[in-house]
Amino acid sequence: MVSSGEIRICVFTGSRADYGPLVPVVRRFARDPEIELRVLASGGHLLREQGRTIDAITRDGFTVVERVEMVVAGDSPVAVAKSIGLGVLGYADALARIAPHVLCVLGDRYEALAAVVAALPTDTMIVHFGGGQLTLGSADDRIRHAISELAHVHFVFAEEDRTRLVRMGVDEEMVHNVGRINIDSELIGRLPERRWLEGRLGARLRAPSFAVTFHPVTEKPEETSQALEALLAVLGNYHHGTVVFTAPNVDHGSSAIVEAVTRFVADHPDFATFVPSLGQLGYLGLIRHCNVVIGNSSSGLLEAPVLGTPTVNIGSRQDGRARADSVFDCEGTPDGIRAAIESALTAGSRPEHCTSGVPAGEDIDRSVIEVIKRTWRDRRAASKED
């Protein structure tokens, strides 16, 4: 799906982590006759070990006009730094070909930072979604703030995030609190049924069923191995249920996580499975149909509460981020994880959340699309006056 219009908007996505929350917005871009949509995909989207999630973008009906390979083999700090450099080089060429009026990025990944740096010398209006949040246990926290300092327009998801950006010195007129945009009513209606999901997994979701995503704690590497070891030890006791692992982000320490999870699944094939990626709809469907989301991913704090599924959030990676009362925090110890899982199972799901407070597409049009169009036109008018 490639639209044509007055304003050429490039949506950058470097992984499933930033693509999923943007889907409702990208869908509205594609349908707007005044917008010419261009999608630039890179990073983990192009990696087989990440599930080659670029295919999910095309299945969603969006045309990827530029693909930039930038991930250097390995997950060491040096490899990540080199990936950032390659990203800037590749994105500079891709953006020159696209010639966007607006570049949209979401979140706190180094791939997005590289895209923003590549756009910086141009007159492209940079739009950042998800600024002002805190994840004190991750280097992504500083990356997010760096992107916010470079962006022109900001869409935040909570009033406290807006306040934080303004305190950082960002022009308050350019910071817009749009609330929840990661899941809209149309997306909810497209989530897969339990039977389809079980067919995709090749396993029944026996109770208790867990969706597990564990990322490296980049600011505290020692926490990663200790918490992962404790988590796997606890999960081994739930052999009467189903454990579904998805892959971590491409960060320093991710390969060790994949190796440990792969060994666990090989040792427990009767109740554990590893799927690098289910795609956005499949993953959200898993969250909706499982009993508990476990790990340290932002999806446990952002998407799971909306879908009515309780979350066990392990360790410090998401420290500073707002929590719903369905999120159970714990230390990365066997006792802490076990107690949090049991508390989450006792709390149970809240299916009514799936239909309450979920925005319709028209809400996103007003809060995001119209703001982008108005701000870009104001900037263009101002530049002509100069």
C-alpha positions in Angstrom: 0.0 0.0 0.0 1.7 3.2 -1.2 -0.4 6.4 -1.0 0.3 9.7 -2.8 -0.4 13.1 -1.6 0.9 16.5 -0.7 3.1 15.5 2.3 5.7 12.8 1.9 6.0 11.0 5.2 8.7 8.4 5.9 8.0 5.9 8.7 11.2 4.4 10.0 11.1 1.0 11.7 14.1 -1.0 12.9 12.4 -3.9 14.7 9.0 -5.3 15.8 9.3 -3.3 19.0 8.8 0.0 17.2 6.7 -1.2 14.3 3.9 -2.7 16.4 2.9 0.4 18.3 3.0 2.5 15.2 0.7 0.3 13.1 -2.6 2.2 13.8 -0.9 5.4 12.9 0.7 4.0 9.7 -2.6 2.7 8.7 -4.1 6.2 9.0 -1.2 7.7 7.0 -1.8 5.2 4.2 -5.5 6.1 3.9 -5.0 9.9 4.0 -5.2 11.4 0.5 -3.0 14.3 1.5 -0.1 12.0 2.6 2.4 10.1 0.5 3.6 7.2 2.7 7.0 5.7 2.5 8.2 2.9 4.8 12.0 2.4 5.6 12.7 -0.9 7.3 16.0 -2.0 8.8 17.7 -3.6 11.7 16.0 -6.7 13.2 13.3 -6.7 10.6 15.8 -8.1 8.1 17.3 -10.8 10.4 16.3 -14.5 10.1 17.0 -15.0 13.8 14.5 -12.2 14.6 11.9 -13.9 12.4 12.4 -11.7 9.4 9.6 -9.5 10.5 9.8 -7.3 7.3 7.4 -9.9 5.9 4.9 -9.0 8.5 5.0 -5.4 7.3 4.1 -6.4 3.7 1.4 -8.8 5.0 -0.1 -5.8 6.7 -0.5 -4.2 3.3 2.4 -1.6 3.5 5.0 -1.3 0.8 8.6 -1.1 2.1 10.4 1.2 -0.3 13.8 1.1 1.3 15.6 -1.7 3.2 18.9 -1.0 4.9 21.1 -3.8 6.3 23.0 -2.4 9.2 23.3 -5.0 12.0 27.0 -6.1 12.4 27.4 -9.8 13.4 27.7 -10.2 17.1 26.1 -8.5 20.1 29.1 -6.9 21.7 29.2 -3.1 22.5 31.6 -2.7 19.6 29.3 -4.5 17.2 26.4 -2.3 18.3 28.4 0.9 17.8 29.5 -0.2 14.4 25.9 -1.0 13.5 24.9 2.6 14.4 27.6 3.9 12.1 26.5 1.6 9.2 22.9 2.7 9.9 23.7 6.4 9.5 25.5 5.7 6.2 22.7 3.5 4.8 19.9 5.7 6.1 21.5 8.8 4.6 21.4 7.3 1.1 17.9 5.9 1.6 16.5 9.2 2.9 18.1 11.0 0.0 16.2 8.8 -2.4 12.9 9.1 -0.5 13.3 12.9 0.1 10.7 12.9 2.9 9.1 16.1 4.2 8.5 14.3 7.5 10.4 11.4 9.2 8.6 9.5 12.0 10.4 7.3 14.5 9.2 5.7 17.7 10.9 4.8 21.0 14.4 4.3 22.1 16.3 2.0 19.9 19.7 2.7 18.5 18.5 2.0 15.0 16.0 4.9 15.3 18.8 7.2 16.7 20.9 6.5 13.6 17.9 7.3 11.3 17.4 10.7 13.1 21.1 11.5 12.9 21.0 10.8 9.1 18.1 13.1 8.7 19.5 15.9 10.9 21.4 17.9 8.2 18.3 18.1 6.0 15.2 20.1 6.4 13.1 17.0 7.2 10.7 17.5 10.1 11.5 14.8 12.6 8.5 13.4 14.6 9.2 11.3 17.7 6.7 9.0 19.3 7.1 7.8 22.9 9.5 10.4 24.3 9.7 11.5 27.9 9.4 7.9 29.3 12.0 6.3 31.6 13.5 2.9 31.4 16.3 3.3 33.9 17.7 -0.2 33.6 18.5 0.2 29.9 20.8 2.2 27.8 17.8 2.8 25.6 16.8 5.4 28.2 19.5 7.8 27.1 18.9 7.0 23.4 15.3 8.0 23.8 16.2 11.3 25.4 18.8 11.9 22.6 16.2 11.4 19.9 13.9 13.8 21.8 16.5 16.5 21.7 16.9 16.1 18.0 13.2 15.9 17.1 10.9 18.8 16.1 7.5 17.3 17.1 6.7 15.0 20.0 3.8 12.6 20.6 3.9 11.3 24.2 1.7 8.7 25.8 1.2 10.1 29.3 1.0 13.6 30.9 4.1 12.8 33.1 6.1 12.1 29.9 5.0 15.5 28.5 6.1 17.2 31.7 9.4 15.5 31.6 10.1 16.6 28.0 9.2 20.2 28.8 11.6 20.1 31.8 14.3 18.9 29.4 13.8 22.2 27.5 11.6 20.9 24.7 9.1 23.5 23.4 5.9 22.7 25.1 3.8 23.7 22.1 5.6 20.9 20.2 4.7 18.2 22.8 1.4 16.5 22.4 -0.1 14.0 24.8 -2.0 11.5 22.6 -2.5 8.8 25.1 -2.8 5.3 23.9 -2.1 4.9 20.1 -0.4 1.4 20.1 -3.8 -0.4 20.0 -6.9 0.8 18.4 -10.4 -0.7 17.9 -9.6 -1.9 14.4 -6.6 -3.8 15.6 -8.5 -5.4 18.4 -11.0 -6.7 15.9 -8.3 -8.3 13.8 -6.6 -10.3 16.6 -6.4 -14.1 15.8 -8.6 -16.6 17.5 -7.1 -19.1 20.0 -7.3 -22.0 17.5 -5.4 -20.2 14.8 -2.7 -19.2 17.3 -2.3 -22.8 18.6 -1.9 -23.9 15.0 0.8 -21.3 14.3 2.6 -22.4 17.5 2.2 -26.1 16.9 1.1 -26.4 20.6 -1.9 -26.1 22.7 -2.1 -23.2 25.2 -2.6 -25.3 28.3 -3.2 -23.5 31.5 -1.2 -21.8 32.9 0.1 -20.5 29.6 2.9 -17.9 29.6 4.2 -15.5 26.9 7.8 -14.9 27.8 10.1 -12.2 26.3 13.3 -11.4 28.1 15.7 -8.7 26.9 19.3 -7.9 28.0 19.5 -5.4 30.8 22.1 -3.3 29.1 22.9 -1.0 32.0 23.4 -4.0 34.4 24.8 -7.0 32.4 25.2 -9.1 35.5 21.4 -8.8 36.1 20.7 -10.4 32.8 22.3 -13.8 33.4 21.2 -14.0 37.0 17.6 -13.2 36.3 17.4 -15.4 33.2 18.8 -18.4 35.1 16.2 -17.8 37.9 13.4 -17.4 35.4 14.1 -20.6 33.6 14.4 -22.5 36.9 11.0 -21.3 37.9 9.4 -22.0 34.5 10.6 -25.6 34.7 8.1 -26.2 37.5 5.1 -25.3 35.2 5.4 -28.4 33.0 1.6 -28.9 33.1 1.1 -25.6 31.2 2.6 -24.0 28.1 5.6 -21.6 27.9 6.0 -19.6 24.6 9.3 -17.7 24.2 9.8 -14.9 21.7 13.3 -13.5 20.7 15.0 -10.7 22.5 16.1 -7.4 20.8 19.4 -7.3 19.0 21.4 -5.8 21.9 24.6 -6.6 23.8 23.9 -9.9 25.5 21.0 -11.1 23.3 22.8 -14.1 21.9 23.4 -15.6 25.3 19.6 -15.3 26.0 18.7 -17.0 22.8 21.2 -19.9 23.6 19.8 -20.4 27.1 16.2 -20.3 25.9 17.0 -22.7 23.0 18.5 -25.2 25.5 15.5 -24.9 27.8 13.1 -25.6 25.0 15.2 -28.6 23.8 15.2 -30.0 27.3 11.4 -29.4 27.8 9.8 -29.9 24.3 6.6 -31.1 25.9 5.5 -27.7 27.2 8.0 -25.1 25.9 8.4 -23.6 22.5 10.5 -20.8 21.0 9.1 -18.6 18.2 11.4 -15.7 17.1 8.5 -13.6 16.0 4.7 -14.1 15.6 4.2 -10.8 13.8 2.3 -8.0 15.5 -1.2 -9.6 15.3 0.1 -13.0 16.3 2.0 -11.6 19.3 -0.8 -9.5 20.5 -3.1 -12.5 20.0 -0.7 -14.6 22.2 -0.9 -11.9 24.9 -4.6 -11.9 24.8 -5.0 -15.7 25.0 -2.3 -16.5 27.5 -2.6 -16.4 31.3 0.4 -14.3 32.1 3.0 -12.2 30.2 6.5 -12.7 31.8 9.8 -11.0 31.2 11.1 -7.4 31.0 9.6 -6.2 27.8 7.7 -2.9 27.4 4.9 -4.9 25.9 4.1 -6.2 29.4 3.5 -2.7 30.6 2.0 -1.2 27.5 0.0 -3.7 25.5 -0.7 -6.5 28.0 -2.8 -4.3 30.4 -5.0 -3.1 27.5 -5.6 -6.7 26.4 -6.5 -7.7 30.0 -3.6 -10.0 30.7 -1.5 -9.7 33.9 2.2 -9.2 33.7 5.2 -10.3 35.7 7.9 -7.7 35.2 11.3 -8.9 36.2 14.2 -6.7 37.4 15.1 -3.1 36.6 14.9 -2.8 32.8 11.6 -1.0 32.9 12.3 1.0 36.0 10.8 4.5 35.7 8.0 3.5 33.4 4.3 3.9 34.5 2.5 0.7 35.6 -1.0 -0.5 35.5 -2.3 -2.4 38.6 -2.1 -5.6 36.5 1.7 -5.5 36.5 3.5 -7.5 39.2 7.1 -6.4 39.7 9.7 -8.7 41.2 13.4 -9.1 41.7 15.2 -11.6 39.4 15.4 -14.3 42.0 13.6 -17.7 42.0 11.5 -16.8 45.0 10.6 -13.4 43.7 9.6 -14.6 40.2 7.6 -17.6 41.6 5.7 -15.4 44.0 4.9 -12.8 41.2 3.7 -15.5 38.8 1.3 -16.9 41.4 0.0 -13.4 42.2 -0.6 -12.8 38.5 -2.4 -16.1 38.1 -4.6 -15.3 41.1 -5.4 -11.9 39.7 -6.5 -13.5 36.4 -7.4 -11.8 33.1 -9.6 -8.8 32.7 -11.2 -9.2 29.2 -13.3 -6.0 29.7 -10.1 -4.0 29.2 -10.1 -5.1 25.5 -13.1 -2.9 24.8 -12.7 0.0 27.2 -10.5 3.0 26.5 -9.3 1.8 23.1 -9.2 4.6 20.6 -10.9 4.5 17.2 -9.0 5.6 14.1 -10.8 9.0 14.1 -9.2 9.7 17.5 -5.7 9.0 16.0 -6.6 11.3 13.0 -7.3 14.2 15.4 -4.5 13.7 17.8 -1.7 12.7 15.5 -2.4 13.0 11.7 -3.9 16.5 11.8 -1.2 17.8 14.1 1.6 16.5 11.8 -0.1 18.1 8.7 -0.7 21.4 10.5 2.8 21.6 11.9 4.5 20.8 8.6 2.4 23.4 6.8 3.3 26.0 9.4 7.0 25.2 9.1 6.8 25.4 5.3 5.0 28.8 5.4 7.5 30.1 7.9 10.4 29.0 5.6 8.9 30.8 2.6 8.6 34.0 4.6 12.3 33.8 5.5 
